[in-house]
């Protein structure tokens, strides 16, 4: 059976030329061979195979078993892509996900996740360190576009995709940065690149959750075998727009970190975190707002949703971000709170303890 879809999705633009691979975990009422067969019937130029669990890189999309998934008596499965790159790779991924997402037999739950491997063979050990630093620096805002269970304090986040500061027992990003720098400085020149990466990975070995160091939001475990860094934090989904935007974000993050001379400890912003493209920033803004973080609504998305005349030539306007503004003959009034209070007194509204939003709503409702 096919699920009914009504949502119109935006086309995702990728600028990075790095190769990447994606693992999408899901539950199914039919096995991996059946899923592969159904996908084969939909595509002529893309290959699929159903297999038992394995970690081998294939030149086709493989659907494998995954015993870590709560399948509710069905099958725990994982779609693993071949090595993908650029616009074509992302388009192939989107097309496959759109079909997979349409299968009624496919679903996701909190035991599932998304893992993206990004090639870093062009990076030295300092670049690997900068990837960890940049992700840590931006983790506050990354959390805001992901499901609560996958955030720093979320149960699944602590178990399968630990926050880097938490996993390294660091009190803040500055302490984590210092640990990374000290580890890199301590690796002698005769150390191989694999050994140096292992030394950094050891920072997360004795984590508070007591789990394998590979279960970090950014995992270095795959470097030795594949020359990749794995990003594990994204919540369960088979939605092509969510997953392709996450791919754009992490590949851009790697590009930025590898090319940078240094990642500074200081605060960053939501806009800088998701600045890979206007499309990614808009997507991230919509996700954050959807999770209740109204402060990340883009100005271009803020529109008038209601209004009321409080006096001749004076209009109260409510905006889609929940804010209120006063206009006199079409001009925005300054010192809005003082003007709000004047109209509240005229209407007999007790504004004690109210902020501008609550008082604006009271005026609108009066």
C-alpha positions, 0 to 999 in steps of 0.5 A: 500500500502507498501512503497519501502525501500532500506536502510540497517539498522544497528542492534542497541545494548542496554545494559541497563536493565531498562524498557522503553515505547515509544510513536510515533506520526504520521498522517494517512489516515486510522483510528487507528482500521485499522492500528491495524488490519494491524499490527495484520496480520503481527505478531503472537506473538505481540498484537495490539489494536486500541483505543480512546485517553487514558493514560492507560498502556497496555500489548499490542501495542495500536494505539490511537487518538491524536488531537494535530497532524496536520493530514491534514484531516486524522487521528492524531494517536499515537503508544504506546508500552507496557512496554519493556525491554532489547534486546527483547523489543528493537527488538519488537519495531524495528520489529513493526516500520519497518512494520508501516513505510512501510505503504503508509498511514502513514506519519509524520510532524513537529506536531509529535514527539517521547516520551520515558519513562524510569523507574527510580524507583530505583533512589533517588531525587539526581539521578533525579537531575543528570538526568536533569544535564547530559541532560543539559550538553550534550544538545549542542551535542544532538541538533546536531543529531536532526532536527532544529525544535527540537533544543533549538531555534527551534519552536517545541522545544520551544513549546513541548520539551523546553531546560532545561536552557531555561525553567528554565530561567537559563543563563547557565548550572551552574545556572541550576545546582545551582537551582536543588541543592538548590531545593533538599536541601530545601526539608525536610526529611519528604517530599515524593519522589513524593513531591521532584520530584514535587519541581524540576518540579516547576523549569520549571513552569514559563517558557518563552514559557508560557506552561505547565512545562511538555513540557520540553526536560526531563519531570518529570510529569509522575513520580508520576503516572508511576515512569518514566522520559519522554524524549520528544525532538526527532523529528518526525519519524517512522524509527526504526533505529533512534528511537531505537538508541534514546532509547539506548541513553536515557536509557544509560543516565539514567543509568549513571546519577543514578549511578554517584556520581556527574555530574560536570558543565564543558564542555563535548564532542560529543564522551562522550555524545554518548559513550554508544556503538561504534554503537551509536556513529557512528549513532550519528556521521552520524546524526550530519554530515548529519545536517552539523556538519562536525567536528563530523565525526568519524576518522574511517569514513574519507576517501580519495575522491580526489587527485592531484600531485602538484610536483614530489613526492608531492601529495595534498589529499582531505578527506571526512571531507573536509580537505586537506593534503600534502604528500611528498613521502608518508609522511605527511608534517607539516606546511601545510598552509605554503606549501599550500601558496608556491604552490599557489604562483607558480600557481598564486593563490591569497590566501588572506583571505583563510583558508586551506580548501579554499586554498586546494580546489583552488589548487585542481581545478587549 
